[in-house]
Amino acid sequence: MKDRNSVSSLIHQIAKLEEGLINQQLRELNLNVDQAHTLRYIGDHPGTNQRAITIILGRSAASVSNLLKGLETRNLIEKKFNPDNDREKQLTLTPNGKETVTAVKGAFDVLDEKVDAALLATDAIYDQLTQIYQQLKE
């Protein structure tokens, strides 16, 4: 029987390599991972608010506020008052933000293609990894 830690160790090493590849691609776009996730989320949920971003990133409100200010300064997002709530601002992508999200998605697509090219039974492996994830979550 193989060493029980070898599979989890290999998964960890693969995750680190993936993280390095994504970070390299995002650096070329002048983004970090949180900024990329935020832009993708806003692109998928136009009109979302800062509170939703704090939840998906698991960051403090102050940290997310600074992140959003940076994205707004770079003309990637804009904040607009919510017509139903004067105290809340809705977040949307600018045209530059939409272009950046397309590039971010492209970076993740390249990673997915590299991984998928190495797999023989993508669906079966996906199912097995999902089972591992669910067991570890419990």
Secondary structure, 3 states (H helix, E strand, C coil): CCCCHHHHHHHHHHHHHHHHHHHHHHHHCCCCHHHHHHHHHHHHCCCECHHHHHHHHCCCHHHHHHHHHHHHHCCCEEEEEECCEEEEEEEEECHHHHHHHHHHHHHHHHHHHHHHHCCCCHHHHHHHHHHHHHHHHC
